[in-house]
Amino acid sequence: MVRSALLVGRRGTPLCLTLLAIGIGLAYARSLGVGFYFDDAYGISNNPAIRSLWNIPSFFVDPFAIWTDHTQVDLRPVLLLTYAVNYAISGLHPWSYHVFNLICHFLAASLVFVIVRDHLWRPSSEAVIPAVAAALLFALAPVNSQPVNYLWARSALLCTTLYLAAFLAFLRGRRALGALSFGLALLTKAIAVTLPVMLLVQDFLYRDRVRYRTGEAYLRAWRRLAPLVLVPALLDVAYLAYRGAFLPAWAAQARQASGITPDTWFMTQWSALLYYVHLFVWPDTLSIDHDFPFTTSLLSPRAWLSLPVLVLWVTLALRAAKRYPIVTFATVWFFVTLAPESSFAPLAEAVNDHRPYIATSLGLSVLLVWLLDRATVRLGARARPAFVAACLLLSAAAVSFDRYRTWQWGDSLRLWEDTVRTSPNNVRAWVNAGQELMSRGELATARRYFERAREVGPGYAFVYMNLSVLEAHEGHLDAALGAANEAVRLRPDHDRTHFYLGRALEKLGRRGEALAAYQHALALDPRDAEAAEAAARLARLTEDEDDMGAGLYALRTLKDPEGAAARFRRVLARTPTHYGATYQLATALDLAGHADEARPLWEKMLAMAEASHDEPIVEAARTRLARRP
């Protein structure tokens, strides 16, 4: 058996970490240019909360700060803090966001290495190579490419890193560091609440079996567990109280898909858990937005085929507890860390690619390494070289896939067209692909995508909002209004439907109705910056029209140039580049005998007229400026 001295004990740590860094660097070298996609718009690129570091205190008490859509709320202040720091560094240039993600991913993989080496693998004298293998397979697993590339998935990435840090700190008796890391993990994402359970599981499985031969003997010594679990348990209680104090009562309901009950969610997750295993082993259907069906009956094959497999898996893992505690631990880690999102609490999406990130860290990655070790152990002296070769081969394949997947993430259209391919019944995927095509001027293709989206999800309001925009682009203003009205009918509670109705009405010249639509959008969500700007603009236009009309009446009918000038000045105070007000004020001042005041306005008028190639006004301005004064 080949045993490198460099990989024995802690002396091999720098080499192992270097290997991790090289692997991650090769896999994600292209990630720095990946932009903001999908939910990034709501949580990052369009979120005013992260635009100033002065907003950081509000992140801890304002559940609306996390999302621009007022229908979604949560408390993830540490996550928002990291986005605010990134924005302070690079604005909406994504490179700093991705540097942070890569650092987190490297730290998470490094923690996997240390935990497996020091606390999970037996015998510990042979733990270094399996530990670095587990860390590599976790770091390079294609299913984990989404938490690295998708900036809004940072919650899973950062929470897992802090969770692993807290787990290691508590195992080593460093309770202050553990408490700090765990508190930060909780303030990043609620999935961290399971830490006390996993600390107990590790302690029980790796207990002194001479001293605590049975579970009963272990429980009788419960007082010794207090230093291990008391602090994280108290932090859990405090965290739940904190959420209860600041989250509105409807928060949990807002996060779940419409009509999905806890029992439906629970049954759906049986097949979802196995789907995550499938994606970890064979990542052929990775997607930013899966079209995963819900299981509504125990008679569904997804239910009665999945549940026995899960039961068998857990049974075998529990039976292996004494001989192979690492198998039991990794299995329990997989199920327990996924439990907050994959048990009874319904969410908007049945599955997503970043949800299993925490479960793969000390779960699936460790199980795969153990299986490879068992498969090669019978080779005798060739066992370790065969094990290393298998792990390196899998890592090389994973790097190649990660690079391809990151290439897909590098272009929004590539990403959404791949999503349509893997999830052809996903209405959101068709809409998002259509949006990207429309932004590139490919209107005919965009229309085909939107029409397909309407076939797949006729009740999805965003289809009609986008169709309204497309119809307006093509000059079909009545059709644009019809689509916008349909969006409002489907989602009268959503501010964006009223915003797009306002846009359609404004293009038809129905400014009063458009202003009312924008104002209603603002009533639904006072933070809607686009609606606020549009409403203010229309309000200014209405005032401008009133003042222009009154000024012209005073000038032409009442022969009152002083009164007219006052009106035109009001217009220019609101809209300094108003073409008509500039011309009419210059004229009124001349008629009122204020030629000195009029002259700068004629100079301004000349520049504006030349820029717009308005030859009659250019000639009039030049003629006036030729006179003295």
C-alpha positions, -999 to +999 in steps of 0.1 A: +000+000+000+014+034-010+014+058+019+028+092+014+044+108+044+029+141+033-006+127+039+000+113+074-015+131+103-017+169+105+014+173+084-007+167+053-032+194+060-016+222+039-013+199+010-049+187+013-062+223+015-041+232-015-056+204-034-091+216-024-082+252-035-069+239-069-100+218-075-124+246-067-103+271-087-104+248-118-141+241-114-153+277-109-127+299-127-154+313-149-178+321-121-167+357-114-186+369-144-219+352-137-246+378-133-277+383-113-305+359-123-340+349-111-345+357-075-313+378-074-335+406-088-358+406-058-331+401-031-300+418-046-299+438-078-332+456-073-332+456-035-327+491-021-320+478+014-285+466+005-275+499-012-262+515+021-243+501+050-263+524+072-292+500+066-275+471+084-292+476+118-326+474+101-318+440+087-322+426+122-357+439+128-373+445+093-385+413+077-394+432+046-358+442+039-349+409+024-372+411-007-386+438-030-419+419-033-439+428-001-456+393-002-424+376+009-407+382+043-380+367+064-352+375+089-318+368+074-298+398+086-263+382+083-271+372+047-282+407+038-252+422+056-229+402+032-248+415+002-246+451+015-208+447+019-205+433-016-225+462-029-203+487-011-173+470-027-184+465-063-219+478-067-238+456-091-206+442-107-208+406-096-172+397-091-170+405-054-202+386-047-186+355-063-153+359-046-172+358-013-191+327-024-159+309-035-142+317-001-173+303+017-173+272-004-136+266+002-141+271+040-170+247+040-150+220+022-120+226+045-143+221+075-156+189+060-120+177+057-111+185+093-144+171+108-141+138+089-104+135+097-107+143+134-142+132+145-158+108+121-134+084+103-122+053+121-094+043+125-082+079+128-047+069+118-060+062+082-084+092+081-065+118+061-070+104+026-107+096+031-112+130+047-097+149+018-117+127-006-149+136+012-140+173+011-131+171-026-163+152-036-184+177-016-165+207-031-168+195-067-202+178-066-221+193-096-253+195-075-234+220-054-226+243-083-258+262-078-250+275-043-216+287-057-229+303-089-264+315-079-259+345-057-293+343-040-285+307-030-257+321-008-280+316+022-275+278+019-237+282+013-230+306+041-254+289+066-237+256+059-202+270+064-212+286+097-231+254+108-200+233+101-178+258+120-201+257+150-203+219+149-165+216+149-161+242+176-186+225+200-170+191+194-137+206+204-151+223+235-147+258+222-182+269+233-178+307+228-166+302+191-194+276+187-220+299+200-209+328+178-208+306+147-241+290+154-258+324+161-245+337+128-257+306+111-292+310+125-292+347+114-283+335+079-310+308+074-334+290+097-322+255+086-294+258+112-318+250+140-309+213+138-274+217+152-281+205+187-296+173+173-265+165+152-242+172+182-261+146+202-260+122+173-223+125+169-217+122+207-239+091+209-225+073+179-189+079+189-193+074+226-171+053+248-188+020+243-170+004+272-184+030+296-217+035+279-225+001+263-262+007+260-285+037+252-299+035+287-264+039+302-257+068+279-289+085+290-282+081+327-251+103+321-272+131+306-256+157+328-223+155+309-242+165+277-251+199+291-218+216+280-223+202+245-259+210+238-272+235+264-258+266+247-270+257+211-304+246+225-308+279+243-298+298+211-324+278+192-351+289+217-339+325+216-339+324+178-375+311+176-386+338+200-368+364+179-386+353+147-419+352+165-414+388+177-406+403+143-422+381+116-458+388+107-483+360+114-487+353+077-450+348+070-450+310+069-481+308+046-465+333+022-435+310+016-455+280+005-470+270-028-507+277-031-529+248-020-500+226-007-508+211+027-482+197+052-492+161+044-488+167+007-455+183+013-443+155+035-452+128+009-436+149-019-404+150+000-400+112+001-392+112-036-375+146-034-349+132-009-341+104-034-340+129-062-313+148-043-293+116-041-298+111-078-285+146-085-255+141-063-246+108-081-258+116-116-264+153-122-282+151-155-312+173-146-296+202-127-319+233-130-323+267-116-360+261-114-372+224-113-407+213-124-410+187-097-445+173-092-463+172-059-474+139-044-510+142-033-518+105-025-502+075-009-514+055-039-491+075-061-460+055-073-439+084-061-451+077-026-452+039-023-420+034-043-400+061-024-410+054+011-398+018+013-364+028-001-360+055+025-371+031+053-346+004+041-318+030+039-324+042+074-328+007+088-295-005+073-277+027+085-290+022+121-280-014+121-245-004+111-241+020+140-218-001+161-195-014+134-197+016+110-208+047+130-198+069+101-225+054+079-252+060+106-239+095+112-238+105+075-273+091+070-287+109+100-269+141+089-286+139+055-321+135+069-318+158+099-302+188+081-328+186+053-357+182+078-365+219+083-372+223+045-380+187+036-405+174+061-438+191+071-433+229+064-444+236+028-423+259+007-427+275-028-406+249-046-407+211-040-370+208-048-341+230-057-304+225-064-291+245-034-313+229-007-292+197-004-259+216+000-258+212+037-269+175+034-241+167+010-214+181+033-212+155+060-239+133+045-238+121+009-201+130+004-191+109+034-213+080+024-198+080-011-163+079+003-172+051+027-187+031-002-156+036-023-134+026+006-154-006+011-153-014-026-115-012-028-106-026+006-105-062-008-077-053-032-051-056-004-019-037-011-036-020-041-066-008-020-054+027-012-041+035-047-073+022-062-093+043-037-073+074-045-076+068-083-114+064-081-117+096-061-095+115-085-114+102-115-147+113-100-132+146-091-119+152-126-153+143-141-170+167-116-146+195-125-155+191-161-192+192-154-188+221-130-170+241-157-198+233-182-225+242-157-207+275-148-205+283-186-243+278-187-247+302-157-226+327-176-254+336-199-290+341-188-305+328-220-284+297-220-294+291-184-332+295-190-331+275-223-315+246-204-342+249-177-369+247-204-351+216-217-350+199-183-384+212-171-406+216-202-438+222-181-422+249-160-442+281-168-416+303-150-388+289-171-407+298-203-414+333-191-379+340-180-364+327-213-390+348-231-380+379-211-343+374-220-352+370-257-373+401-256-345+421-240-323+410-269-348+422-295-358+387-306-395+395-303-409+368-325-391+340-306-400+357-273-437+356-284-434+318-290-420+314-255-447+335-239-474+316-258-460+283-247-459+297-211-496+306-214-503+270-225-484+255-196-497+280-169-528+299-181-533+313-146-498+327-142-501+365-141-464+371-151-472+356-185-497+384-192-474+411-178-447+401-202-472+397-231-484+433-223-448+446-226-443+426-258-475+438-274-466+474-266-431+469-281-448+458-313-472+487-313-503+466-304-515+490-277-550+476-273-536+441-270-511+453-244-539+467-224-559+435-226-530+414-214-523+438-185-560+437-175-558+399-175-527+400-152-547+423-128-576+399-129-554+370-120-534+388-093-552+419-080-531+417-049-497+421-067-483+456-072-466+447-104-498+438-122-511+473-115-478+488-126-479+471-160-516+481-164-505+517-157-478+514-184-503+501-209-528+529-201-501+556-203-491+544-238-527+548-249-527+584-236-550+576-207-529+594-181-554+598-154-562+561-153-525+553-156-517+575-126-544+557-106-529+524-115-494+535-104-508+548-072-526+516-065-494+497-071-477+519-045-505+513-021-499+476-024-461+480-020-448+515-010-413+503-018-420+498-055-395+523-069-407+520-105-443+527-096-432+556-074-411+571-103-439+566-128-466+581-105-444+611-098-436+616-135-473+615-144-481+638-116-455+663-129-468+660-164-503+667-152-492+698-133-470+708-163-500+706-186-521+726-163-495+753-159-486+754-196-523+758-205-528+786-179-496+803-190-506+802-227-540+815-218-525+844-198-500+852-226-523+850-257-558+858-244-553+879-212-522+896-227-506+892-193-469+882-199-460+886-162-487+861-151-477+838-180-440+839-170-449+829-134-467+798-148-438+788-171-413+792-143-433+767-122-431+742-151-393+747-154-389+743-116-403+708-119-389+700-154-358+722-162-355+708-197-392+714-207-389+725-243-422+744-246-419+761-212-384+774-220-395+789-253-427+804-239-409+819-208-383+835-231-411+850-252-431+862-222-401+879-206-394+898-238-431+909-239-429+919-203-398+941-209-373+918-192-350+913-222-319+907-200-337+878-182-349+864-215-315+863-232-301+833-213-333+814-219-330+821-257-294+808-255-307+776-238-335+774-263-310+776-292-290+747-278-321+726-273-334+733-307-301+725-324-299+692-305-334+683-317-329+697-353-359+720-349-349+745-376-377+770-372-370+775-335-332+776-343-338+805-367-361+823-342-336+820-314-307+832-336-328+861-348-337+871-312-301+867-300-288+889-328-307+918-312-294+938-282-299+932-254 
